[in-house]
Amino acid sequence: MVVDDDEHFRVLARKMLEPAGFQVEEAESVADCLEHLRSGVFDAVIMDIVMPEHDGIEVLRDIKMSFPEIKIITVSGVDCCDMYLTVSAYLGADASLSKSSIASLCALLDVVLGG
């Protein structure tokens, strides 16, 4: 699942992941993400760490506690994204990626899923 309030990023991630064989669901908010997680089975969540309403750091902890088997890749495109991505690693993210390095998303997801 790709979770981001930026529709363009979600579409770009889908266009990269689906041809590589990944099934992709999209969520535009934390609430939408949690609803999807409760009603389906997911191997991984690719989540923007800075979003309106709830930040990704808050939901990262919740997902790891409620769905420990799901792998989480955090992404960020904000100016100080290194700080957010570093914090996300301490809170249990399996990997992190700057949005400027989106070309590496498929390879990173493969590694995280053990493929």
C-alpha positions as CSV (number, residue, x, y, z in Angstrom):
1,M,0.0,0.0,0.0
2,V,1.2,3.5,-0.9
3,V,0.2,6.1,1.7
4,D,0.7,9.7,0.7
5,D,-1.4,12.9,0.7
6,D,0.2,13.7,-2.7
7,E,-1.7,12.1,-5.4
8,H,1.1,12.5,-7.9
9,F,3.5,10.5,-5.7
10,R,0.9,7.7,-5.3
11,V,0.4,7.6,-9.1
12,L,4.1,7.6,-9.8
13,A,4.8,4.8,-7.2
14,R,1.9,2.7,-8.7
15,K,3.4,3.2,-12.2
16,M,6.8,2.0,-11.0
17,L,5.6,-0.9,-8.8
18,E,2.9,-2.6,-10.9
19,P,5.0,-3.3,-13.9
20,A,7.5,-4.9,-11.5
21,G,4.8,-7.3,-10.4
22,F,3.6,-5.6,-7.2
23,Q,-0.1,-5.2,-6.5
24,V,-0.7,-1.7,-5.3
25,E,-3.4,-0.1,-3.2
26,E,-3.4,3.6,-2.4
27,A,-4.4,5.6,0.7
28,E,-4.5,9.3,0.8
29,S,-4.6,9.7,4.6
30,V,-3.7,7.9,7.7
31,A,-7.3,7.1,8.4
32,D,-7.7,5.6,4.9
33,C,-4.5,3.6,5.5
34,L,-5.7,2.1,8.8
35,E,-9.1,1.2,7.3
36,H,-7.3,-0.7,4.4
37,L,-5.0,-2.5,6.9
38,R,-8.0,-3.7,9.0
39,S,-9.9,-5.0,5.9
40,G,-7.1,-6.6,3.9
41,V,-3.8,-8.4,3.9
42,F,-0.7,-6.4,3.0
43,D,3.0,-7.3,2.8
44,A,4.3,-3.7,2.9
45,V,3.3,-0.1,3.4
46,I,5.2,2.7,1.7
47,M,4.3,5.7,3.7
48,D,5.0,9.5,3.6
49,I,6.4,10.3,7.0
50,V,5.1,14.0,6.9
51,M,1.4,14.2,6.2
52,P,-1.4,16.5,7.4
53,E,-3.7,15.5,10.3
54,H,-1.4,12.6,11.6
55,D,2.2,12.4,10.8
56,G,3.7,9.2,9.6
57,I,5.8,8.9,12.7
58,E,2.7,8.5,14.8
59,V,1.1,6.0,12.5
60,L,4.4,4.1,12.1
61,R,4.3,3.1,15.8
62,D,0.6,2.1,15.5
63,I,1.1,-0.1,12.5
64,K,4.2,-1.8,14.0
65,M,2.2,-2.6,17.1
66,S,-1.0,-3.7,15.4
67,F,0.4,-5.3,12.3
68,P,4.0,-6.4,13.2
69,E,4.3,-8.6,10.1
70,I,3.9,-5.7,7.7
71,K,7.1,-4.2,6.4
72,I,7.2,-0.4,6.3
73,I,9.2,1.9,4.0
74,T,9.0,5.5,5.0
75,V,9.5,8.2,2.3
76,S,9.8,12.0,2.6
77,G,10.4,14.9,0.3
78,V,10.6,17.7,2.8
79,D,13.7,19.9,3.2
80,C,14.9,18.1,6.3
81,C,13.8,14.7,5.3
82,D,17.0,13.0,6.6
83,M,16.0,13.8,10.1
84,Y,12.5,12.4,9.7
85,L,13.8,9.3,7.9
86,T,16.4,8.7,10.6
87,V,13.7,9.0,13.3
88,S,11.5,6.6,11.4
89,A,14.3,3.9,11.5
90,Y,14.5,4.2,15.3
91,L,10.7,3.7,15.5
92,G,10.7,0.5,13.5
93,A,10.7,1.4,9.8
94,D,12.2,-1.4,7.8
95,A,13.7,1.0,5.3
96,S,13.5,4.7,4.3
97,L,13.9,6.6,1.1
98,S,14.0,10.2,0.0
99,K,11.4,11.0,-2.6
100,S,14.2,12.3,-4.8
101,S,15.5,8.7,-4.9
102,I,12.2,7.2,-6.1
103,A,13.9,5.4,-8.9
104,S,15.2,3.0,-6.2
105,L,11.8,2.1,-4.8
106,C,11.3,-1.3,-6.6
107,A,14.7,-2.5,-5.7
108,L,14.3,-1.4,-2.1
109,L,10.9,-3.0,-1.8
110,D,12.3,-6.3,-3.1
111,V,15.1,-6.2,-0.5
112,V,12.7,-5.4,2.3
113,L,10.3,-8.2,1.3
114,G,13.3,-10.6,1.0
115,G,12.9,-11.1,-2.7
